[in-house]
Amino acid sequence: MLDIDTGPAIRQAVGQLLALESASFSLDHLEGSTILVPGVLMTKIYGQVSIPGRFSVTVEAESEFPKSYLEINIITIDDVAYMTDIFTGRWNQISADSLPFNLSGLGQTLADIVDAVESPVAVSGERLRGVDTLRIKGQIASQDLSELVPGAGEDFPVDLELWLDREQGLLQQVHIIGRVVPTDDSGTVRQLSLEDINQPVDISPPGIPSG
């Protein structure tokens, strides 16, 4: 443990996240998976977000019966979403409200999560992807993760680890440890990584052939 008051670092991280304009991100499962719909397990989601209102992601999933690997691409621009068909790969336009998650407000979502961390303790200084970071451990209630993890349950105690850039306070990585969704195994570990923070990103509608 480090004898560091985590308050200033967390406040700085919240401020940076509220000002987030764009980023590349990935949400991986180091242990376990998330049930996207019955019979389909999401293992990873990654892509780019441009705040406000735009994100482009790829969802990697597995169907249980028959066991097969699935990849779904999603682009959202304000209230309109485009999603590839699981079987044909063709783009279809859908309502953004019909998606199981909304990442267009990722900065606000992550700011709320960091702000909700209870009993934060500075554990160590670590170098992560070339950045000097401060690793902070704390706890959070599962419902406080509902904007990030679809189907989050109520009142499961979850351990959280944050890696914050020591210079600017930018959030670099989060480990979410424990059951968040009622169907999770207790040993589930999710890892969220942020890169290319506030770098220009162009998210446009897909070219959908007419007819």
SULVEN-V102739 format. One record per helix or strand of 3 or more residues. SS is the DSSP state (alpha for helix, beta for strand). FROM is the first residue (numbers start at 0). LEN is the number of residues. If there is no record, write none. Layout:
# SULVEN-V102739
<<SS | FROM | LEN> <SS | FROM | LEN>>
This chain:
# SULVEN-V102739
<<alpha | 5 | 13> <beta | 21 | 10> <beta | 33 | 4> <beta | 39 | 11> <beta | 53 | 10> <beta | 67 | 10> <beta | 79 | 5> <beta | 90 | 5> <alpha | 95 | 3> <alpha | 105 | 10> <beta | 117 | 11> <beta | 130 | 11> <alpha | 141 | 4> <beta | 156 | 9> <beta | 170 | 7> <beta | 188 | 7>>
